[in-house]
Amino acid sequence: RGLPFTLPRAARSALVTALLSRASALDITVTLAKSGTAAEEADYTLSGTIFISAGVTSVSTTLAANNDQINEFDETVVVNIDTIINGTELGGPAGQTQTVTIVEDDPKPSVSLALGSPSVNESAPGNNTTVTATLSAVSGLPVTMNLSKGGTATESADYTLNGTIMIPAGEGSGTITLTALADIFDEFNETVVISIIDPVTNGTNGSTPQTVTLLDDDNPPTVNL
């Protein structure tokens, strides 16, 4: 008894109360079983035993949500009676199951973009650079973003670059590679402008566009008369 249906995570708590139908002349020990999607110690703390002294009809223990500062899904704690010494469970096994939801209140992390190098050669070596998305804080959820690719260079003809970056849960960053493609044409240097497209799944866009310059390395044509 005493559990609310929802519990904000930030340093909030709820009481788990064992109530007797009447006072007993014997001490009563109630052992609790804990399950659900929340992880004990990491997400919450709760004593596994309630001790009721003789003559007392109720005793409470505290379920406290831990503020982990990690954005994640709401999680549940399922509390029921495992064993009772000198008493019986009302309703039989699982008759006193209570569920509390720990409501997530940490903000989504913001995402920024960075380049390994602002320019690359048109031909190998040195014809690729990394594009890294970094989170402001590690998330308990995978963060996925799609990229827009602008500039004067033409994708597939001048360069290749994946259009999505996925940062796994528990990781702080994700990286893909831009590779310049060699051709035989003397031309101006070309640019690739990379931006994050809103919305970001499980995150927010805190980036500025990043520009990679593709350095032409073809000789100018010769002219004969």
N, C-alpha and C positions, 0 to 999 in steps of 0.2 A: 504494500500500500504506500501511498505518498508520492508515487512517480507521476510527473506530468507527461503529456504525450510528446512534447518537444522541449528541448533544452538548448539555449544559445551557448555556443562553445566558449566564448570569452569569459573565463573565470567564473562561470555560473555553476550552481549545484542544485541537487534535489535530494530529498530525504526518502530513504527506503525504510519503511516502518513495519515491524512485525507486531501484530495485534493478537492478543489471546482472547478467546471467547469468555474466559473467566480467569481469575487469579489462581495460581498453583502453589502448593506448599513445597514444590521442588524447583530447582534451577532448570531452565530450559535453554538448550543451545540449538540455534537454527543455522544450518550451513546452506549458503547460497550457491547456485550454479549461474554462471554468466556466459552468454553467447551473443550472437549478433554480428553485424559487419564492423563495428568499432573494435579497435585493439586495446586491450587493457594495458595500462601504463602509458602507452603512446597517446591514446585518445581520452582515457578517463581513468579514474581510480575509484575503487569500491572495495571495502572489506568483504571478505568471504564468509564472515561469521557474525551473527547477532546473538548476544548472550542476554537472557532475560532472567534476572534474579527472582527468587521465590517471593511471591506477594506482589510483584510488578506485572502490569497487564500489557505494557507496550514499551518497545525500545526502538530507536531509530539509528541508522547509519547513513553516511553521506555518500552519494554518487556525485563526483566532481568532474566536469568536463575540462580537459586540458587544452589550453590555447596554444596550438602547435604552429600557427602562422603559416600554414600550408593550405592553399586553395584545393578543395576536394569535394566529393559528393557528401550529402548528409549521410550520417551513419547511425546505426541502431545498437542499443544495448538491451538484451533480453535477459531479465532477471527472474529466476524461479527458485523454489525451495528444492534443495537437493536432499538433505536429511534433517530430521528433528530428533533430538534426545529429550525424552519425557513429554512428548506432545505428538499430535497428529496433524496432518495438513488438511485444511478445509477444502473439500471438493476432490480429494484424492490426488494422485500424481499429476503434476502440471496444472492443478486447479488454481494455483496462485501466480501464474506467469504474468509478468508486467513488462511492457516494452517502452523504452524512452528513445526518442530520436534526438541525436545531437545535431543541431542545425548549423550548417557551415556559415561562417561570417567573415572569412578572410577574403580580401579582394583578389580578383584575377590578376596575375602578373602582366606587366607590360613587356612588349617585345621590341628589341632594337636590332638593326642590321649593321654588319661590318664586313669589309672586304679584306682578304689576305693581301691584295695588292691593287692599287687603283689603275694599273695598266698592265697589259700582257702583250707578248709578241704574237704576230699572226701565225707564225710557224713555231714548232718545237725546236729547241727547248724553251721553256718559259712562256708557253702559250695557254696556261690555265691559272686560275685563282680561286680561292675559296670564298663562298658567301655564307656567313655565319649569322644565325638568329640567336640572340641571347636574352634570357628572361631576367626580369628585375628580381625575381625570387623563384626558387624551385617550387614546382607545382606537384600536387598529388594526382593530377590529371594530365593526359597527353595534350599538348598544345600544337595546333596545326594552323598553318597560314598558307594562302595562295599568293603568288607573286605576279606582278605586272612587269612586262619587259618592253621598254621603249628605247628611244635613241635612234641614231642614224644607221646602226648595224641591223642586218636582217637575220633573224633567227633561222637556224638550219643551214643557211648559205654562209654566214659569217661566224656563227658560234652556236654552241649547244648549252642549254641550262634547264634543269628540271624546274617545273613551275610550282612546286610545293615543298615546304620544309615542315617536318614533323619532329617535335621534341618529345621524347618519351617521358612518361611520368617519373619523377624523381631525378631527371636530368636538367641541367641548367642551360643547355644550348644544343643546337642542331646545325649541321653544315652540309652544303651541297657544293658542287664544283662547276664553274663556268670555264668552258674550253673554247678557244678561238680556232677557227677552221682556216687552213691555208688555201689560198687561191693563186692564180697566176696574173692577176690584174694589178697594175700600179694604180693606186687610188689614195684618197685622203685617209688619214686615221679616222676610225669610226667609234661610236660610243654605244654602250649598253646602259640604260638607266633602269635600275631595279627598285621596285617599291612593293610594300605589302598591301594587299587588297583587303579592305574591311568587309565583313567582320573577321576577327581572329577567333578560332574555336578554342574556348577555355582560356582566352587571354585578351589583351587589348593592344592596339597598335600604338607604339611609342617611338616609331622609327622615322627617319628621314630618308629620302631617296639616295641610293648609292650609284655612282657612275664609274663604269669600267671603260677605259680607252683601249681599243684594239689598234696596235701599232703596225702599220703597213710595212712590209719588208721586201716588196717586189721592186725590181729595178725598172726605171722608166724605159719605154720602148726606144729603139734606135731608129733613126730616120735616114734613108738613103735616097739620093736623087739620081 
